[in-house]
């Protein structure tokens, strides 16, 4: 059973920074792709960033140059450093894991609110 526990969300002013963390239980972390998605009410969940087990990263165009995804395979944790936050970044952020067998797992979500 894989569990993903997110932390680090909150309220920040525009231009500020937050760091999200997602700790994964289970033994599949090191061979999985991890990522972050976000969702606002009435819209589809959208990709923010992913990082493969080899460290290859991918970002949505809207966050390139502002957000950085990283992972610590010893701590089974993935991070999302968010800088220069904008009100448009306000959303619930979900941690995501895709195992080597292509099973998908989701965290419970953490709210990020950016005030203007």
PyMOL commands that set and color helices and strands:
alter all, ss='L'
color gray80, all
select helices_A, chain A and resi 29-31+87-89
alter helices_A, ss='H'
color red, helices_A
select strands_A, chain A and resi 4-7+10-13+18-24+33-39+46-51+57-59+67-72+77-82+91-98+104-106+110-115
alter strands_A, ss='S'
color yellow, strands_A
deselect
rebuild
show_as cartoon
